[in-house]
Amino acid sequence: MRAIYPGSFDPFTLGHLNILERAVRLFDHIDIVVAGNRSKQYMFTADQRYRIVQLSTEHITNSISVVSFPGIVADYIKDNKIDVIIRGIRGSSDLDYEIKLEQYNRKACFAETIYLTPGTEHLNTSSTLVRMFLQTNKPELAAEYVTPNALDYIMQA
């Protein structure tokens, strides 16, 4: 069974990685889709976000593909015959948004959505927090939330 783990990943965090590492045990293959959303302002370009995901997941072999996709994720799902959408949720505020997204995806591409919660050590991990630390020149705090090789890349970008 093929799955997709889509997100803007601005940037990809240890929380995202925790979800992915657990999901690879459930599926034959997972496409990690670095998605674009025209209504969002990104700190990192699509190419940079793609590279951060690659660096963060380089220890996972054979069962994942990292893909940059600027279009609508539902189109990618249909075109690639994906069965399941993987989504991470940290709490009830995430769930409200995710339920609306699930309803759309079920109609648009007929894929089922499964939700995984991160390990307790990642419940407060967010890309927003990482961006805040980076924007305030506190990379040592951002280091708690991203892989070391991703942080090295971010600091050079």
Secondary structure, 3 states (H helix, E strand, C coil): CEEEEEECCCCCCHHHHHHHHHHCCCCCEEEEEEECCCCCCCCCCHHHHHHHHHHHCCCCCCCEEEEEECCCHHHHHHHCCCCEEEEECCCHHHHHHHHHHHHHHHHHHCCEEEEECCCHHHCCCCHHHHHHHHHCCCHHHHCCCCCHHHHHHHHHC
